[in-house]
Amino acid sequence: MAHKCFISFKTQDHEFKKYIHDELDIDMIDKSLHEPINSDDEDYIMRKIRENYLSDSTVTIFLIGTKSAENAFLENQTFIKRELQASLYHGANNTKNGILGVVLPDMNNSIFLGSDNCSTCGNSHTIVKINDDTSITEFSYNYYIPNNKCSWTEDDRYCILTSWEKFCENPNYYIDQAFDKRTRAISAYTKVRP
């Protein structure tokens, strides 16, 4: 089944968005913005994005690059923050999207840090650094929804995360995972503005 996907990305990562659109065999209806909206009014631009692109999309693919972090020096994150906020909002004329974070190659070593033994439970856990230094809060909070545990299972997360390489190998698998999160119990614990 084709899902209506919106791709959220920084301008510097446009080549990856174009590759998804032009080169990958994905069963999706692309709801992404292909041309910039001709305006300097941020509120107008976001209203048009919500009305024309996000309102009927079901999955948001967030490309996580070197300029996509909350704490990125001198980077304006207004648009990707608002796109993810609109994606997480469930209300009149807007259903909540599943969120798929795709880590671009330059960010792999900053996010995927291997594994380590946990001092709380003694088990080995995979270390994934998703925080304001690697992503935006709208993604990191909904990836690591507070759970009073020392780790998170896939059932404890709303957002799906994968590397660019794995996404390119099987994009429909990850898009389906994000889509399915919309009806899982964890969807009740998301926050639009953490």
C-alpha positions in Angstrom: 0.0 0.0 0.0 1.4 3.4 -1.0 1.8 5.8 1.9 1.7 9.6 1.5 5.1 10.7 2.6 6.4 14.2 3.4 10.2 14.6 3.4 11.6 17.2 5.9 15.2 18.2 5.2 17.6 21.1 5.4 18.4 22.8 2.1 22.0 21.4 2.3 20.6 17.9 2.2 18.5 18.4 -1.0 20.6 15.8 -2.9 19.4 13.1 -0.6 15.7 14.1 -0.9 16.1 14.1 -4.7 17.7 10.7 -4.6 14.8 9.3 -2.6 12.3 10.8 -5.1 14.2 9.9 -8.3 16.2 6.8 -7.6 14.6 4.6 -5.0 11.8 2.2 -5.7 9.4 3.3 -3.0 5.7 2.6 -2.9 4.8 6.1 -1.8 2.9 9.2 -2.9 5.4 12.0 -2.5 3.8 14.9 -0.6 7.1 16.8 -0.3 7.8 20.3 -1.3 9.6 20.3 -4.6 10.0 24.1 -5.1 10.4 26.7 -2.4 7.3 28.7 -1.5 7.8 32.2 -2.9 7.5 34.3 0.3 9.6 35.7 3.2 6.7 35.3 5.6 7.5 32.2 7.8 3.9 31.9 9.1 2.5 32.0 5.5 5.0 29.4 4.3 4.2 27.0 7.2 0.5 27.5 6.7 0.9 26.6 3.0 3.1 23.5 3.9 0.5 22.3 6.4 -2.5 22.9 4.1 -1.0 21.6 0.8 1.6 19.0 1.9 1.2 17.8 5.4 -2.5 17.7 6.0 -3.1 14.4 4.2 0.3 12.9 4.5 0.8 9.8 6.7 4.6 9.5 7.2 7.2 12.2 7.6 10.7 11.2 6.6 13.1 13.5 8.5 16.6 13.6 7.0 19.1 14.0 9.8 22.2 15.7 8.5 25.0 17.8 10.0 22.8 21.0 9.9 19.6 19.4 11.4 20.4 19.7 15.1 18.6 21.9 17.7 22.0 23.2 18.7 23.4 23.6 15.2 25.5 26.7 15.3 23.9 29.6 13.3 21.2 27.3 11.8 17.6 28.4 11.7 15.5 25.3 12.5 12.1 26.9 12.3 10.9 25.0 9.3 12.0 21.5 10.2 10.7 22.1 13.8 7.3 23.3 12.5 7.2 20.5 9.9 7.7 17.9 12.7 5.3 19.7 15.0 2.6 19.6 12.3 3.4 16.0 11.6 2.9 15.1 15.2 -0.4 17.1 15.6 -3.6 15.2 15.5 -6.7 17.3 15.1 -9.2 18.8 12.7 -8.1 18.3 9.1 -4.8 16.8 10.2 -3.9 13.2 11.3 -0.7 12.4 13.1 2.1 11.1 10.9 4.4 8.4 11.6 8.0 9.8 11.9 11.0 8.2 10.2 14.4 9.6 11.0 17.0 8.8 8.4 20.6 9.4 9.5 22.6 10.8 6.6 26.2 9.3 6.1 28.0 12.3 7.6 26.1 11.8 10.9 26.5 8.0 11.3 29.5 8.3 13.7 27.9 11.0 15.7 24.7 9.1 16.3 25.4 5.3 16.2 28.0 4.8 19.0 28.2 1.0 19.3 27.2 -0.7 22.5 28.1 -0.6 26.2 27.2 -2.4 29.4 24.6 -0.7 31.4 25.5 0.2 35.0 21.8 0.0 36.0 20.8 -3.4 34.7 24.1 -5.0 33.7 22.9 -5.8 30.1 24.5 -4.6 26.9 22.7 -1.8 25.2 23.1 -0.2 21.8 24.2 3.4 22.2 22.3 5.8 20.0 22.9 9.6 20.5 19.7 11.3 19.6 19.5 14.6 21.5 19.7 18.4 20.8 23.3 18.1 19.5 22.3 15.6 16.8 18.6 16.2 16.1 15.8 18.6 16.9 13.8 18.2 20.1 10.6 17.2 18.3 12.3 14.1 17.1 14.5 13.3 20.1 11.7 13.6 22.6 9.5 11.3 20.6 12.3 8.8 20.0 13.2 8.7 23.7 9.8 9.2 25.3 10.4 9.2 29.0 9.8 5.7 30.4 11.6 5.4 33.8 13.7 2.5 32.4 17.4 2.3 31.5 16.7 1.6 27.9 14.0 1.7 25.2 12.5 -1.0 23.1 10.8 -0.3 19.8 7.4 -0.3 21.6 8.7 2.5 23.9 9.5 4.8 20.9 7.2 6.6 18.5 9.9 7.6 16.0 11.7 5.1 13.8 15.4 5.6 13.2 17.7 4.1 10.6 20.8 4.9 8.6 20.8 6.2 5.1 22.4 2.9 3.9 19.7 0.7 5.5 16.9 3.0 4.3 18.1 2.8 0.7 18.3 -1.1 1.0 14.7 -1.4 2.1 12.8 1.9 2.2 9.3 0.5 2.2 10.1 -1.5 5.3 11.0 1.6 7.3 8.1 3.6 5.9 5.7 0.9 6.9 7.2 0.8 10.4 6.7 4.5 10.8 3.1 4.3 9.4 2.2 1.5 11.8 3.3 3.5 14.9 0.3 5.8 14.3 -2.0 3.1 15.8 0.3 1.8 18.5 -0.2 2.5 22.2 2.9 4.7 22.3 1.3 7.2 19.9 -0.8 8.5 22.9 2.5 9.7 24.6 3.9 11.9 21.9 4.4 15.6 22.4 4.1 18.1 19.6 6.1 20.8 21.4 8.4 19.1 24.0 
